[in-house]
Amino acid sequence: MPNRLKQVVAGLVLALVAMAPAVASAQTVDEIIARGKLIIAVDTTTPPYGFLDAELKPTGFDIEVANKMGEALGVPVEFVTVTSPGRIPALLTKQVDAVVSIFSITPARAIQIDYSIPYAGQSAVVIAPKSTAISSHADLVGKKVGLTRGTAEDGILTAAAEANPGIEILRFDDYASLLQAMVSGQIDAMGGGDYGEIYLKKAQNGDDFEQKYKLKTFYFGIGVAKGNDNLRQWLNTWLFTLKSDGVLADLSMKYRNQPLPDLPVF
């Protein structure tokens, strides 16, 4: 297994063993400062946003955003590792103060939790071998399509499978397992972020894959508990300054080698 995939899998292992007793989340910025630490849920299996470096320390776009958040509040950050399906439960069970983990803003999720304004964005795409002719949902009929459970592309391609009988959906709990399934031939195509092709290319036969078509552009917000307006409003103000000062643009180039997309506000 390539080194990068090993690091991503190691991140998953940390997520599985990090099932510590729930910690009561703070409700206000003052409470976080008084407690002396900021508790953030991250996913270390989703490079370049969250992964483990050569020393198995969390790093990536999301990790830097979380650390800068702690710096702005003057407190250290305590990371709680989760995978995509565990992001909302981490907030509902009050294990964390916030989630910084490629958390696409959707109306369905906003029923359960609240979001900050976006700090990043990317396109969800379909990726498959270059030798496979795929340009639309219809071309996925008769094929096994892999997804990370609970992601935005999960919803899109699940609906596509319902509208196009014959698409077989296989769900994985983390992005590392999805990438490995693509490389090993367990699936014929996958839905993922537009960065997925970059990390497939690190595999032995990674050059055999390419993006086929775009599903949708999604924007990432920081998730907080429903009704926590004090923390959400502080986050909005802080993210506005990060964007205005060019910090988010620099992080995008550092980790994605792409300019920061135009970010909407609400």
RACORQUI-V909081 format. One record per residue. N is the residue number from 1. RES is the residue in one letter. OMEGA is omega in whole degrees, -180 to 180 (none if undefined). NEAR is the number of other ideal C-beta (glycine too) atoms within 10 Angstrom. Layout:
n->N res->RES omega->OMEGA near->NEAR
n->N res->RES omega->OMEGA near->NEAR
This chain:
n->1 res->M omega->-179 near->14
n->2 res->P omega->-178 near->17
n->3 res->N omega->-178 near->9
n->4 res->R omega->180 near->18
n->5 res->L omega->177 near->20
n->6 res->K omega->-179 near->12
n->7 res->Q omega->179 near->20
n->8 res->V omega->178 near->26
n->9 res->V omega->177 near->17
n->10 res->A omega->176 near->16
n->11 res->G omega->177 near->26
n->12 res->L omega->179 near->20
n->13 res->V omega->177 near->15
n->14 res->L omega->-179 near->15
n->15 res->A omega->-177 near->21
n->16 res->L omega->-178 near->11
n->17 res->V omega->-176 near->9
n->18 res->A omega->-178 near->15
n->19 res->M omega->-179 near->11
n->20 res->A omega->177 near->8
n->21 res->P omega->-177 near->5
n->22 res->A omega->177 near->12
n->23 res->V omega->-180 near->16
n->24 res->A omega->-180 near->12
n->25 res->S omega->177 near->21
n->26 res->A omega->-178 near->23
n->27 res->Q omega->-179 near->17
n->28 res->T omega->176 near->13
n->29 res->V omega->179 near->18
n->30 res->D omega->180 near->10
n->31 res->E omega->177 near->14
n->32 res->I omega->-180 near->24
n->33 res->I omega->-180 near->14
n->34 res->A omega->180 near->10
n->35 res->R omega->176 near->15
n->36 res->G omega->175 near->9
n->37 res->K omega->178 near->16
n->38 res->L omega->-176 near->25
n->39 res->I omega->-174 near->22
n->40 res->I omega->174 near->24
n->41 res->A omega->178 near->27
n->42 res->V omega->177 near->28
n->43 res->D omega->-178 near->30
n->44 res->T omega->178 near->33
n->45 res->T omega->-175 near->32
n->46 res->T omega->177 near->28
n->47 res->P omega->6 near->26
n->48 res->P omega->-178 near->19
n->49 res->Y omega->178 near->27
n->50 res->G omega->178 near->28
n->51 res->F omega->179 near->25
n->52 res->L omega->179 near->25
n->53 res->D omega->-177 near->12
n->54 res->A omega->178 near->8
n->55 res->E omega->179 near->6
n->56 res->L omega->175 near->13
n->57 res->K omega->-180 near->10
n->58 res->P omega->177 near->21
n->59 res->T omega->-180 near->20
n->60 res->G omega->-179 near->24
n->61 res->F omega->-177 near->25
n->62 res->D omega->-178 near->30
n->63 res->I omega->179 near->25
n->64 res->E omega->177 near->20
n->65 res->V omega->-180 near->22
n->66 res->A omega->180 near->25
n->67 res->N omega->178 near->18
n->68 res->K omega->176 near->16
n->69 res->M omega->177 near->23
n->70 res->G omega->179 near->17
n->71 res->E omega->-179 near->12
n->72 res->A omega->179 near->16
n->73 res->L omega->179 near->17
n->74 res->G omega->180 near->10
n->75 res->V omega->175 near->17
n->76 res->P omega->180 near->11
n->77 res->V omega->172 near->20
n->78 res->E omega->-178 near->14
n->79 res->F omega->170 near->21
n->80 res->V omega->-176 near->20
n->81 res->T omega->178 near->24
n->82 res->V omega->168 near->24
n->83 res->T omega->-174 near->24
n->84 res->S omega->-179 near->24
n->85 res->P omega->-176 near->15
n->86 res->G omega->-175 near->22
n->87 res->R omega->180 near->23
n->88 res->I omega->177 near->18
n->89 res->P omega->179 near->12
n->90 res->A omega->177 near->25
n->91 res->L omega->-178 near->24
n->92 res->L omega->-180 near->12
n->93 res->T omega->175 near->13
n->94 res->K omega->175 near->15
n->95 res->Q omega->-174 near->22
n->96 res->V omega->175 near->26
n->97 res->D omega->-177 near->31
n->98 res->A omega->176 near->28
n->99 res->V omega->175 near->28
n->100 res->V omega->-169 near->31
n->101 res->S omega->-178 near->27
n->102 res->I omega->-172 near->25
n->103 res->F omega->-178 near->29
n->104 res->S omega->-179 near->22
n->105 res->I omega->179 near->19
n->106 res->T omega->178 near->14
n->107 res->P omega->-179 near->6
n->108 res->A omega->179 near->8
n->109 res->R omega->-178 near->18
n->110 res->A omega->172 near->13
n->111 res->I omega->-174 near->8
n->112 res->Q omega->-177 near->13
n->113 res->I omega->176 near->21
n->114 res->D omega->-179 near->19
n->115 res->Y omega->165 near->22
n->116 res->S omega->170 near->25
n->117 res->I omega->-178 near->19
n->118 res->P omega->174 near->23
n->119 res->Y omega->180 near->26
n->120 res->A omega->178 near->23
n->121 res->G omega->178 near->19
n->122 res->Q omega->176 near->21
n->123 res->S omega->169 near->16
n->124 res->A omega->-174 near->22
n->125 res->V omega->171 near->21
n->126 res->V omega->-180 near->25
n->127 res->I omega->-179 near->23
n->128 res->A omega->177 near->23
n->129 res->P omega->179 near->16
n->130 res->K omega->-177 near->10
n->131 res->S omega->-178 near->8
n->132 res->T omega->-179 near->15
n->133 res->A omega->179 near->8
n->134 res->I omega->178 near->19
n->135 res->S omega->-179 near->9
n->136 res->S omega->178 near->11
n->137 res->H omega->-177 near->19
n->138 res->A omega->-179 near->12
n->139 res->D omega->179 near->18
n->140 res->L omega->179 near->25
n->141 res->V omega->-179 near->13
n->142 res->G omega->-178 near->10
n->143 res->K omega->175 near->15
n->144 res->K omega->-177 near->16
n->145 res->V omega->-179 near->24
n->146 res->G omega->-180 near->24
n->147 res->L omega->169 near->24
n->148 res->T omega->-176 near->28
n->149 res->R omega->174 near->15
n->150 res->G omega->180 near->16
n->151 res->T omega->180 near->24
n->152 res->A omega->179 near->22
n->153 res->E omega->174 near->23
n->154 res->D omega->-179 near->18
n->155 res->G omega->-178 near->18
n->156 res->I omega->-175 near->18
n->157 res->L omega->172 near->25
n->158 res->T omega->176 near->16
n->159 res->A omega->178 near->11
n->160 res->A omega->179 near->21
n->161 res->A omega->178 near->18
n->162 res->E omega->-179 near->10
n->163 res->A omega->-179 near->10
n->164 res->N omega->-179 near->16
n->165 res->P omega->-179 near->7
n->166 res->G omega->173 near->10
n->167 res->I omega->180 near->22
n->168 res->E omega->-178 near->14
n->169 res->I omega->173 near->17
n->170 res->L omega->-177 near->15
n->171 res->R omega->178 near->16
n->172 res->F omega->-175 near->21
n->173 res->D omega->180 near->18
n->174 res->D omega->-174 near->24
n->175 res->Y omega->179 near->29
n->176 res->A omega->-180 near->28
n->177 res->S omega->178 near->21
n->178 res->L omega->179 near->26
n->179 res->L omega->-180 near->30
n->180 res->Q omega->178 near->19
n->181 res->A omega->179 near->16
n->182 res->M omega->-178 near->24
n->183 res->V omega->-176 near->21
n->184 res->S omega->-180 near->11
n->185 res->G omega->178 near->10
n->186 res->Q omega->178 near->14
n->187 res->I omega->-179 near->20
n->188 res->D omega->-179 near->19
n->189 res->A omega->179 near->22
n->190 res->M omega->171 near->27
n->191 res->G omega->-179 near->26
n->192 res->G omega->179 near->26
n->193 res->G omega->-179 near->26
n->194 res->D omega->175 near->17
n->195 res->Y omega->-175 near->22
n->196 res->G omega->-180 near->25
n->197 res->E omega->-180 near->16
n->198 res->I omega->-176 near->15
n->199 res->Y omega->172 near->23
n->200 res->L omega->-178 near->23
n->201 res->K omega->177 near->15
n->202 res->K omega->178 near->14
n->203 res->A omega->-175 near->19
n->204 res->Q omega->179 near->9
n->205 res->N omega->-174 near->12
n->206 res->G omega->-180 near->16
n->207 res->D omega->-179 near->11
n->208 res->D omega->-173 near->16
n->209 res->F omega->179 near->23
n->210 res->E omega->173 near->16
n->211 res->Q omega->-178 near->14
n->212 res->K omega->177 near->20
n->213 res->Y omega->-178 near->14
n->214 res->K omega->176 near->11
n->215 res->L omega->-177 near->19
n->216 res->K omega->173 near->12
n->217 res->T omega->180 near->12
n->218 res->F omega->179 near->21
n->219 res->Y omega->-176 near->21
n->220 res->F omega->173 near->23
n->221 res->G omega->174 near->28
n->222 res->I omega->-178 near->27
n->223 res->G omega->175 near->27
n->224 res->V omega->-179 near->24
n->225 res->A omega->179 near->21
n->226 res->K omega->177 near->14
n->227 res->G omega->180 near->10
n->228 res->N omega->-175 near->20
n->229 res->D omega->-179 near->12
n->230 res->N omega->-180 near->16
n->231 res->L omega->-179 near->22
n->232 res->R omega->-179 near->21
n->233 res->Q omega->175 near->12
n->234 res->W omega->179 near->19
n->235 res->L omega->180 near->25
n->236 res->N omega->179 near->16
n->237 res->T omega->-179 near->12
n->238 res->W omega->179 near->18
n->239 res->L omega->176 near->22
n->240 res->F omega->-180 near->14
n->241 res->T omega->178 near->10
n->242 res->L omega->179 near->18
n->243 res->K omega->-178 near->17
n->244 res->S omega->-179 near->9
n->245 res->D omega->179 near->10
n->246 res->G omega->-178 near->10
n->247 res->V omega->-179 near->17
n->248 res->L omega->178 near->20
n->249 res->A omega->179 near->13
n->250 res->D omega->179 near->13
n->251 res->L omega->179 near->22
n->252 res->S omega->179 near->20
n->253 res->M omega->-179 near->11
n->254 res->K omega->-173 near->12
n->255 res->Y omega->-177 near->21
n->256 res->R omega->-176 near->19
n->257 res->N omega->178 near->10
n->258 res->Q omega->177 near->11
n->259 res->P omega->174 near->9
n->260 res->L omega->179 near->18
n->261 res->P omega->174 near->15
n->262 res->D omega->-174 near->8
n->263 res->L omega->176 near->16
n->264 res->P omega->175 near->10
n->265 res->V omega->177 near->10
n->266 res->F omega->none near->10
